[in-house]
Amino acid sequence: MLQLPPLSLYIHIPWCVQKCPYCDFNSHAVKQGIPEAEYIAHLLADLDQDLALVPNRALHSIFIGGGTPSTFSAEGIAAILTGVRGRIACEPNLEVTMEANPGTVEASRFAGYVAAGVTRFSIGVQSFQAAQLQALGRIHNPAQARRAAELATQLRQQGLNSFNLDLMHGLPGQNLADALADLQQAIDLNPPHLSWYQLTIEPNTAFASRPPVLPEDEALWDIQEQGHALLTAAGYQQYETSAYSKTGYQCAHNLNYWRFGDYLGIGCGAHGKITRPGNEVDAAATISRTVKIKHPKGYMDLSRGYLDSTTVVEPDELPFEFFMNRFRLLEPCPKADFTAYTGLSVETVAPALARAVQLGLVSDTPLHWQITPHGVRFLNELLQLFL
């Protein structure tokens, strides 16, 4: 029987100063100003419509992403968070993460965002090398990136619980020494959390149209291995494919994603996942995924509503859906969670997992499954076993 997992809220703010050539997220360059107040009203109306999907449930975490949420004023972020708290219960010590650009204008607003209720920043540094920042289309420079991290460190005395630095590797023309130098500069800033991930060329991006020359696979593997060693030596623990943290500073919101938790998604193109375990009136238990209208103009058209689509995840799709998320985490996966959050018996996936164990991709104990280092390296091959 399906059980309700923790519930999170994702809030999408779609505007950026300019579109980065590698970005395939739903983001739009600012051309004639941002309709901040109008969009906030729509966000809260969107949430009002979704509340019927999650009766009597409390929020476990909030994540404000984009786009660049720090294009919004501190007063705007406060209005959003006040509106959310007035509509749905929140668990004690709620984690509220906000993505932020380390440019000077945005960094000067950081204290206001903390006063508004943000408890965690995710700062999009990407690189500390000026040439790479220019190639990636970033609007900040290395000094501004360092300043943003230093400011976040200072704000930990004023209510900010944590912050993350986003850093890329495998950049155009990047060698091992440059990649490790970038990583060392991030480590020297002592963030509680570091997201360190490889640049990939995604469809429908400027880089897909004009691909840059990226390092060869062998060089990428050397970067990953030596970077992992550098992070581990500095006291960071890898807990997810691309995420490292100091003890006690894992991102609660992302953990809920990867543990197959539920989340509402409000804003342009936002995705949601909702479990409905059934009741006396409607006994059918379902897991559904929602997508909101993507373009800001269409999203704010009152004649259309906000929902673009709802899809029920079929039972034969659930094993792949569950493990696609769960095996991003390095921690043991309780077998009981599979049954609780999918409604399926463990026997459903026994053949696939037996094969995964045979291939050295997963370890198996009476109570848990756990991805192995070999499985981390060949994650796509592991997930193919559940299709």
Helices and strands as residue ranges (DSSP letters): E 7-13, E 15-16, E 28-29, H 36-50, G 51-53, E 59-66, G 69-71, H 74-85, E 90-100, H 104-107, H 110-116, E 120-126, H 130-135, H 142-155, E 162-169, H 176-188, E 193-198, H 206-209, H 217-233, E 237-240, E 243-245, H 252-258, E 262-266, E 271-276, E 286-292, H 296-299, E 307-312, G 315-317, H 318-326, E 333-334, H 335-342, G 346-349, H 350-358, E 362-364, E 368-371, H 373-377, H 379-384
